[in-house]
Amino acid sequence: MLGVNELTTFFGWCTVINLGVYLFSAFFIFVFKSFTINLHSKIVGVESSELPNMYFQFLGNYKIGILLLNLTPYIALKLMG
């Protein structure tokens, strides 16, 4: 059975890794915007005008997921231990 210290470490690393993926995704979407839009519109078949809203929604949902599923348990476990 895992202890509080192991779970705290696990959620801490999950938070770091997911924040890294989030920052990489946001950087790639904003810096290489036209390339990303062209690529995704060809692959998925979505209109180019719809993709910026979809990217914004994706990044927002991903950030909420990180906060709820990684950071909140990490903080709770830190307070417990």
N, C-alpha and C positions, 0 to 999 in steps of 0.2 A: 504494500500500500504506500502511496506517495504521501510525503509529509508536506507541511506548509512551505518549507524552504524550497523543496523541489518544484512545487506548483508555482510559487512566486517567481522562481527562475524561469520556468517554462513560459508563463504569461509575459514576463519581461522581455524575453527573446522574441516571442510572437509579436509583441507590440513593435519592437525595433525592426523586425523583418517586414511586417506589414506597412509600417511607416516608410521604409525604404522603397517598397514596391509602389506605394502611393505617390511618393515624391518623384520617382522615376517616371511613372505614368503621366503625372501632371507636367513634368518637364518635357517629356517627349511630345505630348499633345500640344503644348503651347509653343514650343520652339520649332517643331517640324509640323506645323498645323496643316499646311496645304498637302504635304506628302501623306500625312495620316488620314486626312479627309479623303483624298483620292484613293488611297489604298483600301480603306474601309468601305467606301461607296462601291468599289468594284467587287470586293469580296462578299459583302453582305447584301448588296443591292438596295441600300437605303439612299435616298436623295442627299446630295451634298449639303443642302441647306438645313436638313434636319440633324445632321451629325453634331454640330457644336452644342446644341441643347442636350443631346444624348450624352456627350462627353461630360457636360456639367452635371447632369443627373447621376452619371456613373461615379464621378469623383465625390459628389456629395454623399451618395449611398455608401461608398467604400469608406469614407471618413467616419460616418456614423457607425458602420460595422466595426471599425477599429476601436472606436471609443467604447462601444457597448460590449464587444466580445473579447477584447484584449486589454485595454487600459483599465476599465472598471474592475475586472477581477484582479488585476495586478495591484491596484491601489487598495482594494479590500483585503487582499492577502498581506500586503505590507502593513496595514493597520492592525491586522490580527497577530502578526508575528512580531 
